[in-house]
Amino acid sequence: MIPIHELLNRIRWDEEYSKANFVIGYYDRVTDKIIRVSFKELYFDPEDHFDFSLVDEEGEAHTIPLHRIREVSRNGERVWERHVE
């Protein structure tokens, strides 16, 4: 399996591959569950290669470290996942 940062870069920069609908599932420590969001809702700071940002339904901004990503789906099919013991 490829590292998550390589997959995210492919989604961001490969025009043909990125035409699909991507959903990122990350672990939320507060709710103790996986939160799934559309890739289109994420912001990646070009100077920061360790996390991404998003704004939740309540309008609150969050910065999520890449190591908390647990799954990535493309058009509803899981293409990447991280198992945590």
Summary of the structure (lengths in Angstrom):
residues: 85
radius of gyration: 12.4
end to end distance: 17.3
largest distance: 36.0
contacts: 179
relative contact order: 0.23
helix: 22%
strand: 41%
